[in-house]
């Protein structure tokens, strides 16, 4: 069997859908040396990390930079490559199918954020996906979603047959051993004046809620006279202007905006947190919350169907009113029994979403024999 997949790269970064495909197919290539895999890149790539000998790497131009090139790549260039290599199944996380090939296609869908306003994607490509997703979903042989709430959306909005849709794990790293207490104490001393702290994931889709969060933290500090700190972890280097009016914020000495490029430091920061907070303005795959679950750190998240399905009994949910956010912060701080239950819940959810479980689920979706 020959399985091909598009690995979309933006600079040195991959979105979670492409990371999922590359990671799981690499694991499957090691597990199934009798099958052949083709990784298709439309941009220059680093093939040094692609180890299994049964993976063929191809750069298929032109580089996708706008919707015209996106259409040309999918409807003309890709079909010829699939036919030439006698591909049996083609996978992608681009929310598209090629309409000009009879090769079986599997769409991997982490979220439907592109349908919502404020999505950080190129506007022209976004319009193209909106135009073609309906036809792509009907063309696909298999649709794998990473969130149960997406199943209902696809069935209602696009009339996708229920038997075509599979819900698969997200795929997250779970540490082989927990971060040690001395490392956690070092993190607290370095970033939180030696105190416990809430950790907020500030991304392109959640930065808008930083101001409500700061107002909520003010209410929390007023209610609860404690040394609790707030660390705001940004996903891009800081210029100092990310938080409007921060220099006048009453509790600015107990709030630390932070960017960490080192992955190990980031993981230690997450593991040392008292609780994490993830509040995007749209329903989009954000891995920060699941990263915290991997370390057994409970979460406060936004009260939307997508996140309630994703975080379930490992999180508390709220809207963006500062009073309501602060109430959930207080509940976590005061109720040890509640926090322990959330910790147990998030650990169980993390185990179900490990890379191993994600690979096994994709193996079943592709109907590969579980035996080498």
C-alpha positions as CSV (number, residue, x, y, z in Angstrom):
1,X,0.0,0.0,0.0
2,X,1.2,3.5,-0.8
3,X,0.1,6.4,1.4
4,X,0.9,10.0,0.4
5,X,0.4,13.2,2.5
6,X,0.9,16.9,2.1
7,X,3.0,18.4,4.9
8,X,2.3,22.1,4.9
9,X,5.1,24.3,6.2
10,X,5.1,28.0,7.0
11,X,8.7,29.0,7.4
12,X,10.1,26.6,10.0
13,X,6.7,26.0,11.5
14,X,4.0,23.4,10.9
15,X,0.4,23.7,11.9
16,X,-0.9,21.0,14.2
17,X,-2.6,19.2,11.4
18,X,0.6,18.8,9.4
19,X,2.6,18.0,12.5
20,X,0.0,15.3,13.3
21,X,0.3,13.7,9.8
22,X,4.1,13.8,9.7
23,X,4.5,12.4,13.2
24,X,1.9,9.6,12.9
25,X,2.9,8.5,9.5
26,X,6.5,8.4,10.5
27,X,5.5,6.2,13.4
28,X,3.4,4.0,11.0
29,X,6.3,3.8,8.5
30,X,8.4,2.3,11.3
31,X,5.6,0.0,12.3
32,X,4.8,-1.1,8.7
33,X,8.0,-1.5,6.7
34,X,6.0,-3.3,4.0
35,X,4.0,-0.2,3.1
36,X,5.3,2.9,1.3
37,X,4.8,6.5,2.3
38,X,5.3,9.7,0.4
39,X,5.7,13.1,2.2
40,X,4.8,15.9,-0.2
41,X,6.1,19.4,0.5
42,X,5.2,22.5,-1.6
43,X,8.0,24.5,0.0
44,X,11.7,23.8,0.8
45,X,12.0,21.3,3.8
46,X,14.5,19.7,6.1
47,X,14.4,16.0,5.3
48,X,17.1,15.2,7.9
49,X,14.6,14.2,10.6
50,X,12.7,11.8,8.2
51,X,14.4,8.5,9.0
52,X,12.4,5.5,7.9
53,X,13.6,4.1,4.6
54,X,10.1,3.5,3.3
55,X,9.3,7.2,3.3
56,X,9.9,9.0,0.0
57,X,10.1,12.8,0.3
58,X,9.0,15.0,-2.7
59,X,8.9,18.7,-3.2
60,X,6.0,19.5,-5.5
61,X,6.0,23.1,-6.8
62,X,4.8,25.7,-7.2
63,X,5.0,26.9,-3.6
64,X,1.5,27.7,-2.4
65,X,1.3,31.4,-1.8
66,X,-2.2,32.4,-2.8
67,X,-5.5,30.8,-3.8
68,X,-4.7,30.6,-7.5
69,X,-1.6,28.6,-6.7
70,X,-3.6,26.6,-4.2
71,X,-6.1,25.7,-6.8
72,X,-3.4,24.8,-9.4
73,X,-1.5,22.7,-6.9
74,X,-4.5,20.7,-5.8
75,X,-6.4,20.3,-9.0
76,X,-3.6,19.9,-11.5
77,X,-0.1,19.2,-10.0
78,X,-1.2,16.8,-7.2
79,X,-3.4,14.4,-9.3
80,X,-0.5,13.8,-11.7
81,X,1.9,13.0,-8.8
82,X,-0.6,10.6,-7.2
83,X,-1.2,8.8,-10.4
84,X,2.5,8.6,-11.3
85,X,3.3,7.1,-7.9
86,X,0.2,4.8,-7.8
87,X,-0.9,6.2,-4.5
88,X,-3.7,4.3,-2.7
89,X,-4.6,6.9,-0.1
90,X,-3.8,10.6,0.1
91,X,-4.0,12.6,3.4
92,X,-3.9,16.3,4.2
93,X,-4.9,18.8,6.9
94,X,-5.6,21.5,4.3
95,X,-9.4,21.2,4.5
96,X,-9.3,20.4,0.8
97,X,-9.5,17.5,-1.6
98,X,-8.3,17.2,-5.2
99,X,-11.5,17.0,-7.3
100,X,-9.6,15.7,-10.3
101,X,-8.4,12.3,-9.0
102,X,-10.1,9.0,-8.1
103,X,-7.4,8.2,-5.4
104,X,-9.0,7.7,-2.0
105,X,-8.5,10.8,0.1
106,X,-8.6,11.3,3.9
107,X,-9.1,14.8,5.3
108,X,-7.6,15.4,8.8
109,X,-9.6,18.3,10.4
110,X,-8.2,19.8,13.7
111,X,-10.8,22.6,13.7
112,X,-13.1,24.7,11.5
113,X,-11.6,28.0,12.6
114,X,-11.3,29.2,9.0
115,X,-15.1,29.6,8.9
116,X,-14.9,32.1,11.8
117,X,-13.9,35.7,11.9
118,X,-10.4,36.8,13.0
119,X,-8.8,33.6,11.9
120,X,-5.1,34.2,11.4
121,X,-4.9,32.8,7.9
122,X,-4.4,34.5,4.5
123,X,-7.7,35.9,3.5
124,X,-7.6,34.7,-0.1
125,X,-6.8,31.1,0.9
126,X,-9.5,31.3,3.5
127,X,-12.1,32.3,0.8
128,X,-10.9,29.4,-1.4
129,X,-11.4,26.9,1.4
130,X,-14.9,28.2,2.2
131,X,-15.7,27.8,-1.5
132,X,-14.4,24.2,-1.9
133,X,-14.8,22.6,1.5
134,X,-18.3,21.3,0.8
135,X,-17.2,19.6,-2.4
136,X,-14.0,18.3,-0.7
137,X,-15.9,16.7,2.1
138,X,-18.2,14.9,-0.3
139,X,-15.2,13.8,-2.4
140,X,-13.3,12.5,0.6
141,X,-13.4,8.8,1.4
142,X,-12.5,9.4,5.0
143,X,-12.8,12.4,7.4
144,X,-10.9,12.3,10.7
145,X,-11.8,15.1,13.2
146,X,-9.9,15.9,16.4
147,X,-12.9,17.1,18.3
148,X,-16.3,15.5,18.8
149,X,-18.1,18.8,18.3
150,X,-16.8,18.9,14.7
151,X,-18.7,15.7,13.9
152,X,-22.1,17.4,14.4
153,X,-21.0,20.5,12.6
154,X,-20.0,18.5,9.5
155,X,-23.1,16.5,9.5
156,X,-25.4,19.5,9.9
157,X,-23.6,22.1,7.8
158,X,-22.2,19.9,5.0
159,X,-24.4,16.8,5.2
160,X,-21.4,14.5,5.6
161,X,-22.4,10.9,6.2
162,X,-21.8,9.9,9.8
163,X,-20.1,6.6,8.8
164,X,-17.5,8.7,6.9
165,X,-16.4,10.6,10.0
166,X,-13.9,9.3,12.7
167,X,-12.9,11.2,15.8
168,X,-9.1,10.7,16.4
169,X,-6.8,11.8,19.3
170,X,-5.1,15.1,19.0
171,X,-1.5,13.8,19.5
172,X,0.5,15.4,22.4
173,X,3.8,14.8,24.1
174,X,3.5,13.2,27.5
175,X,6.7,13.4,29.6
176,X,8.2,10.0,30.4
177,X,8.9,11.3,33.9
178,X,7.4,14.3,35.8
179,X,9.3,17.6,36.2
180,X,11.1,17.4,39.6
181,X,10.1,19.7,42.5
182,X,13.5,21.4,42.6
183,X,13.0,22.3,38.9
184,X,9.5,23.6,39.6
185,X,10.8,25.7,42.5
186,X,13.5,27.1,40.3
187,X,10.9,28.1,37.7
188,X,8.7,29.7,40.5
189,X,11.7,31.7,41.8
190,X,12.8,32.8,38.4
191,X,9.4,33.8,36.9
192,X,6.9,34.2,39.8
193,X,8.9,35.5,42.8
194,X,8.8,32.1,44.4
195,X,5.0,31.9,44.4
196,X,2.4,29.7,42.8
197,X,1.0,31.1,39.5
198,X,-1.7,30.9,36.9
199,X,-0.3,30.5,33.4
200,X,-2.1,32.1,30.4
201,X,-1.4,31.0,26.9
202,X,-1.2,34.2,24.8
203,X,-1.6,33.3,21.1
204,X,-2.8,35.1,18.0
205,X,-6.4,33.9,18.8
206,X,-6.3,34.6,22.6
207,X,-4.4,37.9,22.9
208,X,-7.7,39.8,22.7
209,X,-8.7,38.3,26.1
210,X,-5.6,39.4,28.0
211,X,-7.3,42.6,29.2
212,X,-10.4,40.8,30.7
213,X,-7.9,38.3,32.2
214,X,-6.0,41.1,33.9
215,X,-9.2,42.6,35.2
216,X,-10.2,39.2,36.5
217,X,-6.8,38.8,38.2
218,X,-7.4,42.2,39.9
219,X,-10.7,40.9,41.3
220,X,-9.0,37.7,42.4
221,X,-6.2,39.6,44.2
222,X,-8.8,41.8,45.9
223,X,-10.8,38.8,47.1
224,X,-7.8,36.6,48.0
225,X,-4.9,38.2,49.7
226,X,-2.2,35.8,48.5
227,X,1.1,35.8,46.7
228,X,-0.5,34.1,43.7
229,X,1.1,35.4,40.4
230,X,0.1,35.5,36.8
231,X,2.5,34.5,34.0
232,X,1.4,35.3,30.4
233,X,3.2,33.1,28.0
234,X,3.4,34.5,24.5
235,X,4.0,32.5,21.4
236,X,6.2,35.1,19.7
237,X,9.1,37.3,20.9
238,X,8.0,40.4,22.9
239,X,8.4,44.0,21.9
240,X,7.0,45.4,25.2
241,X,3.8,46.8,23.6
242,X,1.8,43.6,23.7
243,X,-0.4,44.6,26.6
244,X,-2.0,48.0,26.3
245,X,-1.7,50.2,29.4
246,X,0.3,47.5,31.3
247,X,2.6,50.1,32.9
248,X,-0.4,51.5,34.7
249,X,-1.8,48.2,35.8
250,X,-2.1,48.0,39.7
251,X,-0.7,44.4,40.0
252,X,1.9,44.6,37.3
253,X,4.6,43.5,39.7
254,X,2.7,40.2,40.1
255,X,2.2,39.6,36.4
256,X,5.0,38.5,34.1
257,X,4.7,38.6,30.3
258,X,7.1,36.0,28.9
259,X,8.3,34.4,25.8
260,X,10.4,31.2,25.9
261,X,12.0,29.9,22.7
262,X,13.6,26.9,24.5
263,X,11.1,23.9,24.4
264,X,12.4,22.4,27.6
265,X,12.0,25.7,29.5
266,X,8.5,26.0,28.2
267,X,7.6,22.5,29.4
268,X,9.0,23.2,32.8
269,X,7.1,26.5,33.0
270,X,3.8,24.6,32.2
271,X,4.6,21.8,34.6
272,X,5.3,24.2,37.5
273,X,2.0,26.2,37.1
274,X,-0.8,25.9,39.7
275,X,-3.3,26.0,36.8
276,X,-3.3,27.1,33.2
277,X,-5.8,29.4,31.3
278,X,-6.6,29.1,27.6
279,X,-9.2,31.5,26.2
280,X,-9.2,31.9,22.4
281,X,-11.8,34.1,20.8
282,X,-12.7,31.4,18.3
283,X,-13.0,27.7,18.2
284,X,-9.5,26.7,16.9
285,X,-7.0,24.0,17.8
286,X,-4.7,25.4,20.4
287,X,-2.3,22.8,21.8
288,X,-1.3,24.8,24.9
289,X,-4.2,23.5,27.0
290,X,-3.5,19.9,26.0
291,X,0.2,20.5,26.8
292,X,-0.8,21.5,30.3
293,X,-2.9,18.3,30.6
294,X,0.2,16.3,29.7
295,X,1.8,17.6,32.9
296,X,-1.3,17.1,35.0
297,X,-2.1,20.8,35.2
298,X,-5.8,21.7,35.2
299,X,-7.3,24.4,33.0
300,X,-9.7,27.3,32.9
301,X,-11.0,27.6,29.3
302,X,-13.7,29.4,27.3
303,X,-17.2,28.1,27.5
304,X,-17.6,27.0,23.8
305,X,-18.7,23.6,22.5
306,X,-15.3,22.9,20.9
307,X,-13.4,23.4,24.1
308,X,-15.9,21.7,26.3
309,X,-15.5,18.6,24.1
310,X,-11.8,18.9,24.1
311,X,-11.1,19.6,27.8
312,X,-14.2,17.9,29.3
313,X,-13.7,17.1,33.0
314,X,-10.1,18.4,33.1
315,X,-11.1,22.1,33.0
316,X,-13.5,24.8,34.4
317,X,-15.3,26.9,31.8
318,X,-16.3,30.5,31.7
319,X,-17.3,33.4,29.4
320,X,-15.0,36.5,29.1
321,X,-16.6,38.6,31.8
322,X,-13.9,39.4,34.3
323,X,-16.1,38.6,37.3
324,X,-16.8,35.1,36.0
325,X,-13.2,34.5,35.1
326,X,-12.1,35.5,38.6
327,X,-14.7,33.2,40.1
328,X,-13.2,30.2,38.4
329,X,-9.7,31.3,39.5
330,X,-11.0,31.5,43.0
331,X,-12.7,28.1,42.9
332,X,-9.4,26.5,41.7
333,X,-7.5,28.3,44.4
334,X,-9.8,27.5,47.3
335,X,-11.2,24.1,46.6
336,X,-8.4,21.5,46.8
337,X,-10.9,18.6,46.2
338,X,-12.1,20.2,43.0
339,X,-8.5,20.8,41.8
340,X,-7.6,17.2,42.6
341,X,-10.5,15.9,40.5
342,X,-9.6,18.2,37.6
343,X,-6.0,16.9,37.8
344,X,-7.2,13.3,37.6
345,X,-9.5,14.3,34.7
346,X,-6.8,16.1,32.7
347,X,-4.3,13.3,33.1
348,X,-6.8,10.7,31.8
349,X,-7.6,13.0,28.8
350,X,-3.9,13.4,28.1
351,X,-3.3,9.6,28.0
352,X,-6.1,9.2,25.5
353,X,-4.5,11.9,23.3
354,X,-0.9,10.7,23.3
355,X,1.0,10.3,20.1
356,X,0.8,6.5,20.5
357,X,-3.0,6.6,20.7
358,X,-3.1,9.1,17.8
359,X,-1.0,6.7,15.6
360,X,-3.1,3.7,16.5
361,X,-6.3,5.6,15.7
362,X,-5.0,6.7,12.3
363,X,-3.8,3.2,11.6
364,X,-7.4,2.0,12.2
365,X,-8.8,4.8,10.1
366,X,-6.5,3.9,7.2
367,X,-7.4,0.2,7.7
368,X,-3.7,-0.8,8.1
369,X,-3.1,-4.1,9.8
370,X,-1.9,-3.5,13.4
371,X,0.7,-6.2,12.9
372,X,4.1,-5.5,11.3
